[in-house]
Amino acid sequence: MAKHWRISSLSGALLAAYFIPAWTLIAFKIMVSPIHGLYDRPNISFALFVSDHLQLAGTATVRFAWLLALGRMTVVAFFAVFLVFVTRAAIRKSGGCNEALGMALAIGSVISFAGVLMASQAGETAALRMHAAELLMMLGTVIVMLVEAPAQRPADASAGSGELSLQQT
């Protein structure tokens, strides 16, 4: 059983165990109360950047908060799809779950990188550390996925019989 787990699948499952509950709670706080949820600790860099540099009106700030929550929930959904795929041994062994993990990591990395940039502009060191830690976790898994050898495809039985029939004629 342990030899069938790829390093990227294990790393992705650990990331999903962190990001699904954390980002779901953050997104639900924004959905319940957009302005209050936007000014919570995980989103303070986004909120300060929007209020200081973009100077958005109240309605536009609420829309920005909802878009941030939608982005976070999209990452959560891709991580959930990855977890469903990784539970199936045939999909996990063939590397079919890597697409969902890749999308979660790509979108999540963009959100975390934006958080790093906005926290550095706003001068929020705690938010900068949090977003940088999330970004480094995701980028570490991306590097593992890139360095890891491709999954071995099982030999197709029909291809072997086709060669035999050609040799017999």
C-alpha positions, 0 to 999 in steps of 0.5 A: 500500500505504501509503495503506491503513494506518490510523494506529490499525492501525499504532499497534496493530501497534507496540503488539502488537510490544511487548506480545506478547513482553513480557507473554508472558514475564512470564506464563510466568514466573508460570506456571512459578513463581507466587510467584517470578514474581509478585515479578519486577520487572514484577509487584513492585507487584502482589506488594507490594500483595497481601502488604502490604495484602490479607495473602493466604495462600500459596494465595491469592497463587498464585491471584492470580498465576495470575489476573494471568498469565491477564489478561496472556495474554488481552491477548496473545491479543487482540493476536495476533488483531488482528495476524492481522486486520490482515494481511488487506487487506480487514479492515484497510481496513474497520476490522474489526480495531479490535474485537480491538485495542480489547479488548486495549487495554481489558483491558491498560489496566485491568491497567496502571492497577491496576499504577500504583495498586498501585505508588504504594501500595507506593512502588515508583517503578521499577514505577510508571514502567514501568506508567505508560509502558505505560498511556500507550502504550495510551491514546495508541492509544485516543485515536488510534482515537477521533479517527480518522475511521471507515473508508470502507465500499466501495459495495455493488454490489447496492444500486446495481442495486436503485435502477436496477430501481426506476426502470425500473418 
